[in-house]
Amino acid sequence: MAKNKRLKSGKPELIEIESWQEADNLIGEIWDLRTTIEILEAKATEKVDQIKADLAGKVKPLRETIDHSIRSLEAFATARREDFGKAKSRNLANGKIGWRKCTAITVAKNTLALIKGVFSRAKRESLINVKETPDKNAMAALTDEELRLVGARRERKEVFFVEPDSVEAAEY
């Protein structure tokens, strides 16, 4: 039985460039393609924004009606609280209304500072949301030795780039 061989998809062959003029023309084509992409993306974004605006216009009055209905039902139920007896809710044909216990934590402006001062480090870390990541831009100022101490290293390499310009005189 033959083994299934995985085939790697081949990369398209490189474009044969024989002169600086051809290289410049190719950069111009890249610029044109990027411009076309930007125009298409801008048009799509405009359409999406318009659809969202239309949706918001259609949904807003519906949400306002729902909110008004909920406030009205709450006022109705509050006025007839004795009809609930010891129960916290009441089943109706189309759903349920009532009250449920809920807890919300409110914090003062100085809560974060107080947490830092009152609780141990371990407890503090569990009470404060913080995402810590190395700041590579700041680390660029460290020496190579300092980088090594923290398990990082500086890599120097040449990276090829293509930077299409708007139409300007070329230098061949």
Helices and strands as residue ranges (DSSP letters): H 20-79, G 81-84, E 89-92, E 95-98, H 111-118, H 121-127, H 136-139, H 144-149
